[in-house]
Amino acid sequence: MRHFFGLVLLSILLSSLPAAPIGNTAAPALIQRGFFSSSRDWVDVRAGYEGDFVADAKMEQRIQGQGRVDTYEEWIQAGTLTLNFLDRLDLYGVFGMSQTEADWRFEDMSLGTVTRIEVKTDDHFLWAIGGRAVLYQWYKVCLGMGARYSSCCYLPSSLHSNGETQTVGGSRFDWRQWQINLDFSYKIDLFTPYIGVKYLRATTDLQDFSVPISESLQGVNTFENRTPVGFYLGCTLSTGKYFMLNLEARLVDEEAVTVSGDFRF
């Protein structure tokens, strides 16, 4: 049964490869001993890595226009720093680099024409803050919740309108999102699989573009996520000492996968 569950979990994670990471909310209790700390300490510090790939953020145009954003991909490479309290509460920060790629279409109602816009960015600074808490633990079952806020200001490196290269000028788009989540986990030897539900609000404000990028025929547009509720699942590997590794997939409201890891000092 354990092997069957593991195979099902792995197949689902891999199938999601074609927003912000969540992580296992049981994480505060998974590493009992660090390099310089033990389970008797009421506070400890962890440092780690977070790599996130969003294949489809499932955004749509709002305010200045309407219609789906055809592509919205995001890559994040970041470091994490976590304060753990009593092996029950994590407060963490994420600091790293992110780049994105998006394309969408809008219609000029007066002419009856459709314009396609494509935008790419280089790496830019991303930051996030969040927390995870173990609400209830019984034997190997854990109920936890978490919250996170993320932000990044992108400067486009390339801009195309109907395939023609345009100057990026002083254009920019500001991305931000917040989410809350609730999940269950169950510890099986070294592995702790988990599954949960989340509520997500993501917004991207595009400003000061040199060509029209929305139905308003101005150089501004606004994207928001189409579906606020989604679910996620993942699995954490840890011996209970020094480190943990985590693989996670997020579905329905976005299609994304995250690989992360922590060391406890």
N, C-alpha and C positions, 0 to 999 in steps of 0.2 A: 504493500500500500504506500509506504514511504517513497519507494522508487517510482511508482506510478505518479504520485503527486509531484515529485521532482521533475519528471519528464514533461508533465503538463505545464508546470510553471515555466520551465525553460523554453518550451515551444511557443508559449504566449509572448514571453519577453522578446524572443527573436523575431516573431512575426510583426512586432510593433516598430521595428527599425525603419521600414519604408515610411513649455512655460517654465515655470521654474520647478526645479527638483523638490521633492518632498522628504524622502528618506524614511527610514523605519522609526516610528515613534517609540518603539521599545529601545532605541539606541542608548538612552541614558543609563539603562541597566545592563547592557550587554558586555561591556568591558569592566570587569571587577577589579582588575589590578593593572597599574601602569608601571612605567620605568622607575618612577619616584613616588608613586602613590599606591594606596591599598583601598580596599572596600571600607575601611574604618574612617577614611578621610571624608569630611563633609563637603569638600569642594575639590575639584581637580580640573586640569586643562587638557584639551585635545587639539591637535592640529591635523589637517588633512587636505585632500584634493577632491575637486568636483569637476567632472567633465560631462557636459550636457549637450545633446543634439535634439533640436526640435525639427522634425520633418514637415509638420503642418500645424501651425498655430491656430488654424481655423478662424481667421479674422474676417470681418466684413466692414464695408465703408459706412460711416455714419455722418450726420450733421451736414457736410457739404455735398453728399451724394449717397448712393446706395449701390448694393451689389457686393458679391463676394470678392475677397482678395484671393486671387488664383493661387499664389505661392507666398508663403511667409515662413522662411527657414531661419534658424538661429543656432549658432555654435558658441559654447561657453567653455572656457578653461579658467579655473579659479582655484584659489586656496581658501581654506576654511579655518576658523579659530572658534573653539567652543569652550564655554564654561559649564561644568556639570555640577549640580548640587544634589547631594545625598543619593546619587544614582537614580534620581527620579525626574530631574528637570535639566534640560539643555537650553542655554541661551547662546546663539552663535552669530557670527558675521561671515559674509562671503565677499571676497575681493579678487577680481580677476579681469579678464578681457573677453569681449564678445563681438561677434560680427553677425550681420544678417543680410538676407537677400529676399526681395519681395517683387511681385509683379501683379498688376490688376488692370482692369479696363473700366472706362467710363464713356458715357454717351453724350454727345452734343445734341441736345434736343432740337435746336433751331436748324441744324444742318442734317440731322439724322445720321451722323457718322460716329464711329466707335474708335477710341484711342486706347492703345495699350502702353502702359508705363512699366519700365523695369528699373529697379534700383538695387545697387550693391554697396556695401560699406566695408571699410577696413576694420581692424580690431580697435575697440574703444573700451574705456574703463567701465566696468559694471560692479555694482555693490548690492548687497542684500543683508537684511537682518531678519532673525526669526527665532522661534522657540519650539521645543517639543516637550511634552510632559506625559509621564506614565500615570494614567488616572486610576487604573485598577489592575492588579496582578494576582492571578490565582494559579498555582502550580506552574505550568509552562505557557499559560495563556495570558496575553497582555492586551489591555485596551488603552489606547493613547490618542492624543490629539496634538495638533501643531498649527502654527501660523507663520507666514513669511511675507515680507515686502521686498520687491526687487526693482531696480531702476538702472537705466543706461541712456546716455545721450549719444546718438549716432550721427556721424557726418558722412554723407554719401561719397563714395569714391568714383562711382559711375552712374550715369542716368541716360536712359534711352526712351524716346517717345516714338512709337510705331517703328522701332528698329533703328532710328536715327540718333546718333550720339548728341547729347545736349550738355551744356556747361552746368556743373553742380553749383557754382557760385557760393553763396552763403547758406545753402539749404541745409536742413537738419531734420531729424525726427527723434522725438523724445518718447522712449518706451518705459512703461511702468506697469507693475501688476502686484496684486495682493491676493492671498489665498488663505483659506482655513481648511483643515482636514481632520478626519477621524478614521482610525483603522484598528483592526485586530491583527495580532501576530501569535505564532505558536512556535516554540523552540523545539527543534528536532536535532539533537546532538550538536554538531557545529553550526547547523543552519537554523535561521529564524525567518521563515517566509511570512509575508504580511500582505493584506489586501485592505483597501479603504476607499472612501468617497471624499471628494473635495469640492469646494466652491471657489471659483476663480474669476477675477475681474482683471482683464488686461486691456490697456489703451496705448495707442501710438499716435502721437500728434506730429504730422508732417507740416513743415513751415518753410516759407521763403524759397520755394522752388522757382527756377527760371522759366518754366513752361507750365501751362495748365495741367493739373494732375487729378482733377475731380469734376463733377458735373457743374460745379459753380464756375468753371472755366478760370479758376485762380490757382496760384501755386501753393495751395493748402489742401489738406485732407485729414481725416480722422479715422483710425481703425479701432474697432473693439472686437473682443472675442464673441463668436456667434452663440456658443453654448456655455453657460456658466457652471454647469455641474458635470463632473466627470469622475472616473475612478482610476485607481492605480494599483499596481501590485509589484512585489519585488522580493528579494531574498538577501539576507545578510549572513556573512560568514565570519565567525569569530570563535577563538578558543576560550574567550573570557579573559585573556591576558594581552595587554599591549596594543592590539590592533583589531580592526574590523574592516571588511570589504563589503560593498553593497552594489547590487544591480537592480534597476527599477525601470518599469515602463508605465507611461501615462496614456490613457485612452479616452475616447468619446469626445471630450472637449478640446483635446489636442492629441497629436501623435508624437511621442517623444521618448527618449531613452537616456538614462543617466548611469554613469559609473562613478563611484565615490569610495573614499577610504579615509580612516582616521587612525592616528596613533595617540595613545594616552600617556601623558608624561607622569 
